[in-house]
Amino acid sequence: MRLAVTCLALLACIATASAETLVTSLSNHRVLINSNYTGTSIALFGAIERDAQTISRGTGYEAVVTVRGPKQYLVVREKERLGPVWLNLEQQKFPNAPAYLSVLTSRPISEITSDQLRQRQKIGLKAIINAPDFTNDRQGADEPFRQALLRLRRQDGLYIEDDRAVTFLTPAIFRASIPLPATAPPGNYDVEVTLLADTVILTRSFTHFELVKTGFEQRVGEAARDSAWIYGLATAALALLFGWIANVIFRRD
Amino acid sequence: MQIYLPIAEMPVSVLLILGMGAAVGFISGLFGIGGGFLMTPLLIFLGIPPAVAVATQSAQIVASSTTSVLNALRRNALDFKLGGVLVAGGFVGSALGVWFFAAARRAGQLDLVIVVSYVTLFTVVGSLMLKESVREFWTKRRGGVIRVKRQAGEHAPYLFWPLRTRFHRSKLYASIIPIVGFALFVGFVGALLGIGGGFIMVPALLYIFRVPTSVVVGTSQFQIVCTTLVSLILHAVANQAVDIVLAMLLIVGGVFGAQFGARAGRNLRAEVFRFLLAILLLAVGLRFALELIVTPNELFSIATQETRT
């Protein structure tokens, strides 16, 4: 019975979604980190196709691009005054926070979506951070920690909300530029594109890219992880060697 | 010029890191200390993950201390016997420190333990040294007689405990028990705070054991090389947090700085040397005290426990 309901719901989804289809493409699915990497940006192209039965919409299309980086286990701590000193007392755990999160649109997100839609569909930084499953609920005590996480990550340039990053080239073709700061960690990045018209979600499209170390950086990372003893001994030997060389170079007598 | 650090996973400016290595190396060479307590906060300030900062700067300490040890060796200013006793006691102390570190973390009070230890150690050691050197200056100015060290009957009673051993280079004939006990304490604090402990070792050898200034630096550096080598390898194996690119940059800057520091140190009068070290320690202690007392700009902080790629 449950299965049948799910099937029906799925069919209904497909039926409504089939009016418009969204085709997206990334400029790069494998971003390489080499020794002079200082961050980069990736271009995303999207085309909206409408089938013959669908009438053209009065208002134009809007696209929201959400990019989520590798998951991290974070602990946010709050300093409080205890007597004369400030100590970390309260803390809140975020077991599944993305290391990088950006929400890119062509207009301010409040103009193209309704409050309820944003909350329900987790669109926009605030909605994602405030989602009930983002951290454990503590009857409001978790609220300042969510806000602190958002504020600190925004300061570091790792959580981004940009309402000018999506450009419509024609009413049905758009381009978005996904900024990747140098501190965004290597790993898998999921890209979710949501197509809207008149504050209603028409369809969604998913793609992903990976940020990987190459060449020397990759080999160093692998050596440190897979042959830790050799790596540690080699670093120690190098340190001793450099100390000895310096002694020889600067010997005056 | 920027370079990407493969383990810290972020780019840094090459010149900035070289400069930092040189500056800390200079101080390290000047005073015969490791300089870890200066380098670690600087690296964390640049945004390098704390685990990587603590682990990697130990490679620089190994390199700059090796240079100092070799220099001391040529000038015959190293007491291997005393150094060996300090190293042995230091290893046992380190093991105890690592155990206490884990216990404090389980109790959730590691941050507090670390900051309070920093404040206490640096202000106490710094004030004691400052008091001593101010008195020294004062006596000299009034034309008073400078107390000659090592007169008969002037030795502290703990030096007469059993197991008395002669340390020729240090002109020291003392019981081994207080020396090992002291090395144990330095190792314990070093492991707890992630520092070499040279800044406790140097004043203690000077004031408690009355080892000549020329021998103190070499011997302290010898102890630092041995302890830090072990902790560098353990950090690489246990935490995989040693960044070899960052280490090389710090080392290259550090060895040059240490050379000039050591040379400058040789031209310093002993009381000026002690006065400057006292000021440095007090400044660091006060900085940590301020961190504890002053209302912070940002009450919240994020700690990354794990990244799943």
Contacts between the chains, C-beta under 8 A, distances in Angstrom:
chain1	res1	chain2	res2	distance
A	33	B	4	6.1
A	34	B	4	7.0
A	35	B	3	5.7
A	35	B	4	5.3
A	36	B	2	6.4
A	36	B	3	6.9
A	36	B	4	6.8
A	36	B	11	7.9
A	37	B	4	4.6
A	37	B	11	6.3
A	38	B	2	5.1
A	38	B	4	7.7
A	38	B	11	4.9
A	39	B	11	7.8
A	70	B	307	5.7
A	70	B	308	6.0
A	70	B	309	4.8
A	71	B	307	7.6
A	71	B	308	4.8
A	72	B	304	5.5
A	72	B	305	7.7
A	72	B	306	6.7
A	72	B	307	4.9
A	72	B	308	7.3
A	73	B	304	7.4
A	73	B	305	4.2
A	73	B	306	4.2
A	73	B	307	7.9
A	73	B	308	7.9
A	74	B	302	5.6
A	74	B	303	7.0
A	74	B	304	5.9
A	74	B	305	6.9
A	75	B	302	7.4
A	75	B	303	4.8
A	75	B	305	6.0
A	76	B	300	5.8
A	76	B	301	7.2
A	76	B	302	5.4
A	76	B	303	7.9
A	77	B	300	6.9
A	77	B	301	5.3
A	77	B	303	6.8
A	78	B	299	5.4
A	78	B	300	5.4
A	79	B	296	5.6
A	79	B	299	4.7
A	79	B	300	7.6
A	79	B	301	7.6
A	80	B	299	7.6
A	81	B	295	7.9
A	84	B	293	6.1
A	85	B	292	4.6
A	85	B	293	6.1
A	86	B	292	6.4
A	86	B	293	7.3
A	86	B	294	7.9
A	86	B	295	7.0
A	86	B	296	6.0
A	87	B	111	7.5
A	87	B	112	5.9
A	88	B	111	5.5
A	88	B	112	7.9
A	88	B	301	7.4
A	99	B	304	8.0
A	99	B	307	6.1
A	144	B	300	7.7
A	145	B	300	7.2
A	148	B	299	7.8
A	148	B	300	3.5
A	148	B	302	8.0
A	149	B	300	7.9
A	149	B	302	6.5
A	151	B	300	7.7
A	152	B	298	7.5
A	152	B	300	6.4
A	152	B	301	7.6
A	152	B	302	5.5
A	153	B	302	7.5
A	182	B	4	7.7
A	182	B	10	5.9
A	182	B	11	4.8
A	183	B	9	7.9
A	183	B	10	5.1
A	183	B	47	6.9
A	185	B	9	5.4
A	185	B	307	5.8
A	185	B	309	7.2
A	186	B	9	6.3
A	186	B	309	6.2
A	187	B	307	7.2
A	187	B	308	7.7
A	187	B	309	3.3
A	188	B	309	6.7
A	213	B	6	6.2
A	216	B	6	7.3
A	217	B	4	6.1
A	217	B	6	4.1
A	218	B	6	7.8
A	220	B	6	4.1
A	220	B	7	7.0
A	220	B	244	6.0
A	220	B	245	7.1
A	221	B	6	5.2
A	221	B	7	6.8
A	224	B	6	7.8
A	224	B	7	5.8
A	224	B	236	7.1
A	224	B	240	4.9
A	224	B	242	6.9
A	224	B	244	7.7
A	225	B	240	5.7
A	228	B	236	5.7
A	228	B	237	4.6
A	228	B	240	5.7
A	229	B	233	7.8
A	229	B	236	7.8
A	229	B	237	5.8
A	231	B	236	5.6
A	231	B	240	8.0
A	231	B	242	7.2
A	231	B	244	7.5
A	232	B	232	6.7
A	232	B	233	4.2
A	232	B	234	7.8
A	232	B	235	7.4
A	232	B	236	2.9
A	232	B	237	5.3
A	232	B	242	6.5
A	233	B	233	6.3
A	234	B	244	7.7
A	235	B	59	5.5
A	235	B	232	6.5
A	235	B	236	6.2
A	235	B	242	5.4
A	235	B	244	5.4
A	235	B	247	6.0
A	236	B	59	7.4
A	236	B	62	6.5
A	236	B	229	5.5
A	236	B	232	5.3
A	236	B	233	5.6
A	238	B	59	7.7
A	238	B	244	7.5
A	238	B	247	7.5
A	238	B	248	7.1
A	238	B	251	7.7
A	239	B	59	4.6
A	239	B	60	7.4
A	239	B	62	4.0
A	239	B	63	4.3
A	239	B	66	7.2
A	239	B	229	8.0
A	239	B	232	7.2
A	239	B	247	6.9
A	239	B	251	6.1
A	240	B	62	6.5
A	240	B	63	7.2
A	240	B	66	5.4
A	240	B	229	7.8
A	242	B	63	4.6
A	242	B	66	7.9
A	242	B	248	7.8
A	242	B	251	4.7
A	242	B	252	7.2
A	242	B	255	5.9
A	243	B	62	6.9
A	243	B	63	4.2
A	243	B	64	6.6
A	243	B	65	7.1
A	243	B	66	2.7
A	243	B	67	4.5
A	243	B	69	8.0
A	243	B	70	7.2
A	243	B	251	7.8
A	243	B	255	6.4
A	244	B	66	6.3
A	244	B	67	7.6
A	244	B	70	6.5
A	245	B	255	7.7
A	246	B	63	7.4
A	246	B	67	4.6
A	246	B	255	3.5
A	246	B	256	7.3
A	246	B	258	7.3
A	246	B	259	6.4
A	247	B	66	7.4
A	247	B	67	4.8
A	247	B	70	4.1
A	247	B	71	6.3
A	250	B	67	7.8
A	250	B	259	4.7
A	251	B	74	7.8
A	253	B	74	7.9
